């Protein structure tokens, strides 16, 4: 019966199923408020953009992809949270289609179906459809970009390189961490190209990427009077992850020089000399930050681009003088990034015991099978190295700064793909072994002929 079902209908069913469960989930969410600060800030930027046509934000929030997306919905449906969430839910179908195509192109249709099924009903990705985090749109753009690179490997059509460059550029405008994948993407395009068009294809990818990001960089130079390719934030998070009070946990993301959490952690130091040294270093950093203030303004304002660069320098300096501590914190962040959920000093219904169990049951089997799939995929199809590359690129950045489970979620479709490779390979081996055993059991040895 299953063989008579068209593959197109199977895929369509998975896409519609993914959209249905996401829409059903987001329909249950409150429509009168947003829970998280990130959501509130992106929503404020998007609603102003929809009403006035002007993008107004601090340099830290100058990542325009998500506000553009929300503003487009608000222009049609008004300031309606449910409409925006439904739009995100529908875009989840793109992830299912892209993951199927990647799996089927690199491996087999079975691998593609298993991966599409996993992505369609993977609880963390369903959750992302209901919040205005950049990670959801980033996931869509990232899997679409990788699909373009795989199609380039398969067809050698430069149009796929062009579309991939646009997707990668939009991904960077959504989450600048995508820039870490640029060297890997360019190397993949060159590695899979013939010698005749190797440099041409790499140059096209980088040129299209630059043209996608370039206009926004010019806009930032005019707005902030500094060279800011996309947004600030790298310096802030580098310092948060690398100073005397850093612990490598999710709460590091709340640290500010001299802030409440910073002071609490200093007070927990067992040695008075440690506390005094930390306060002295913080005082020097605070003095340097004050130099970036516009002293004529009231209330006091800061050049936030200079602040970010000063914090970057402080974080780098601490790492140079404390290399062992920096490595230890990176190891803790790796565990934090690849935990099923992040524990924070604030508790909400989203980190309830039930949701923690759902997250653990969803992610840890995928990770376990994905680690097996890393080896199987490379053995079966070397071109699948693009899956490994996007995971490595997306992981390394957070080992140097701050980490939490949410930052890893855009990588989960690729872990699901690798897990699907292991599952499909294991199923094929089991099927062949069972078929062989069945035939062996029913085969009867021929009787030797008797002489007359």
PyMOL commands that set and color helices and strands:
alter all, ss='L'
color gray80, all
select helices_A, chain A and resi 2-4+7-26+37-52+59-61+64-77+81-106+109-120+123-128+134-155+158-174+176-192+198-224+234-241+250-254+260-267+272-290+304-321+323-337+349-351+353-380+382-400+405-442
alter helices_A, ss='H'
color red, helices_A
select strands_A, chain A and resi 293-294+301-302
alter strands_A, ss='S'
color yellow, strands_A
deselect
rebuild
show_as cartoon
